[in-house]
């Protein structure tokens, strides 16, 4: 098995991947608002495009960095390593988080420019109220539980479609619209559009997402045991798309599920 990509390459993947995600989320929201005055129709289009884009981005960048694209996912990976599983070290987690945050802001600015809007204009859509914060806790906890559950049961290959499907659903079943991503939330404050969030709403949403991440980790530990593959008693073996069995490395510098992305090189 070849050595994992360097930290700089993985950081670049996180930056570009998160930027791409924000271009998809904000861009599809802008296009939907242009084509329809019906908020429901616009939300259908936005959630559909966001889910497809997210699944494709995870598929592309998963083999490089694990395609976290989200500081909460990165922090849960770091915690998994601290508790005896696979995941990121502290320095790697900091680099990932910085790359994701920069990528999210950059992606938001690109989306604004692409639609002929003035970049750097802060959002004015205030999103406050305890019901919205509860929605963010639920959305983020569900996302973390899904990723951790698949990773700990050796089914990381299902992460791209599963996460895409979950986000598409959570946009509709949560009161907050399922931001569920601190970097993405910050990035969306740079777009005064259908998908934006006013800067004054950021502290509440970011705090709720952190709480949701902790709750998701706790639920994963309760259901699947602590650490990667928790409760199974052995390391899972993945299979490449060419049928060759691949044994996950103890620590690959990405996420517990990254071994499932391995292909023959």
N, C-alpha and C positions, 0 to 999 in steps of 0.2 A: 504493500500500500504506500502511495506517495505521501510525503509530508504535507500537513495542512497549509493552506495559503498563509502568507505573512500577515501580520496584524495590519499593516498599511493597506494591503489589498482587501482585507476583510472590512476595514473601516471605509474604504472607498465604495465597496459594495453596499454597505449600510447607508452611506450618504446618498449615493445615486438611487438606490432602491426606495428610500424614504422620500426623496425628491419626486421620483416617479409616481409614488402613491399619492402625494399631495396634488400633483398635476392632474391625475385621474379624478380624485375626489372633487377638487375645486373646479377643474375644467368641465367635468360632466355636469356639475351643478349650474355653472354659468350657461352652458349650452341648453340645459333643460329649461332654465328660466327664460331664455331667449325664445324657445319654441312653444312654450305653453304658459298660460297664466294660471292654470290649475295647479295648485300646490301638490295635490296628490299625484298627479301625472308626473310632475317634476321630480317628486321623491322616488317614484318607481324607477324612472330613468336613472337618477343619481345612484340609487342603491344597486341597481343592476350593473351599471358600468363600474362602480367601485368594487363590487364583489369580483367581477371578471378580472379587472386590473390587478387587484390584490393577489388573486390566485396565480396569475401569470408572473407577477413580480417575485412571489415566494418561490415559484418553480425555477425561475432564472437564477436568482441569487442565493437560494438555499445551499447549493453545493459549495459556495464560497464562504459565506459568513453565518449560515443558518437562517438568514433572512428574518432577523428579529423585527426590524423596522419600527421598534417601539421600546422606549426605555423600561416600561414595566416588564416586558418579556425578557429584556436583558437583565434586569435586577433579579427576576425569578431564576434565570439561568445561573447567575452568580450565587444566589442562595442555595441552589441545588448542589453546586460544587462544595460550598462550605459545609453542607450536611452529608457529604460523602458520595454524592452523585457526580454526574458529568456536567460541565458548564464552563463559564468564564471565570477568569481570575479578576481581582479587583481592578488592576490597570486596564485590562481589556474591556471591562464593563464601562469604565469611565470614557475610554476612547469611543466605544460603540455609542454611548449616550450622546456625546458631543457631536459625533458624525450624524446621528439621527436628527438631532435638533437643528443643526446647520442645514441638513438636507431638506427638512420640512419647511423651513423658512424660504430656502432657495426655490423649492418646488412651488410654493404659493406665489412667489414673485413671478416665476416663469408663466404660471397659469394666467395671472393678471395681464401680463404683457401680451400673451398669445391671443387674448380676447380684446386687445386694444384698450385696456384699462390702465390707469395710472398705478404703477406698482408702489408698494409701501404704504398704502392707505389702510389704516386700521379698521377692523370690523366695528359696526355699531349695533349689531344684534345682541342684545343682552340676554343671557340665559341664566336665570337665577331661580331660586326656590328649592326647598328641600326635596321635593318630588323629583326634580331633575338630577340632583346629586345622588339620590337613591338609585335612579336609573343608571348613572355612571358606575356606581359600585357594582350593580348587578351585571352590567355589560362587561366590565373589566374582569370581574371574578369569573364569569363564564368563559371568557377568552382564555384566561390563564389555566383554568381547570381543563379546558379542551386540549390545549397544547401540552400541558404537563401529563395529562392522562394518556394521550397518544404516545408521547415520548417514553413514559414509564412502562408502557405495555408493549413496546417494540413495534409500534405502528406509525412511526414518524412519516412514512411515505404518504400517509393520508392527510398530512398537515395542510398542503396547499388547497385542495378542494374543501376540506373541513373548515378551515379558518375562513375561506371566502364565503362559504354557505352560512357560517355562523354570523359573520358581519352583516351579510345581506338581511338575515332574519332579525338581528338585534337592532338594526336601524329602524325596524318597524315595531318590535315588541318592547322597546325601552322608551321611557318618557323623554330621555335626553337625546335620542337619535344615535346613541352608541358611538361617541368619539373614541373612548377606550384606549387612548394613546396620548401620553403627555406631549411628545414631540409633535404629533399631528395636530393636537389641540393648539399648541403655541403657533404652529404654522398657519392654521386657519384663522388666527386673530389678525393676520396680515392680508385678509381678503374680505372686503365689505360686500359680501354676497350672500346668496342663499345658504351656503354651507359655513359661513363665518361665525365667529364668536367674539364678542367684545372683550378687550383686555381686562376689564374689571371683573369679568366672569371667570377668568383663568384660575385664580387661587382655589375657588370652590371645586372646579372640575378636576384640577390636578390633584388636590387632596383626596377627592372621591376615588379617582383612579388608583392612587396609591393604596387606599384602604381596600379597594376591590382586588388589587394584586395580592395583598396579604391574605385576604379571604380565600381567593382562588388557590393559593399555595396550601393553606390550611385544609381546604376541602380535598385537594389532591393527595396530601399526606394521609388524611383520614381514609380515603377510598383506596388508594394505591400503594400506601407505604411511603417512606421517605427515600429520596435519592432516585436516580434513573433506574428504571426497571424494578422499582420498589415493590415488594410483595411477590415477585416472581421467583426469587431465589437464584437466578442465574442471569447472565448477560444475554440480551436478545441477539439473534443473528439476523441481519438484513439480507436481501437478495437484490442484486443489481438488475437493471432492465434486460441484461443479456443472460441472466440466469445464474451467474456465479455468486456463490455465497461469500459475504463480506462480514468480517467480524469487526464491530465497532471498536475504535481505539478508546483507551481509558479516559483521556481528556483530549478532545479535538480542538479546543479553543473556540468553539461556537456554542451549540445548544445540545441538550440531551438527545434531540431527534436528528441531529445532523448526519449521523452515520447512515440513516435511511436514504439520504440523498445520493450516496456514493454511486458512481458509475465507473465502468472500466475505462482507464485512461491510456 
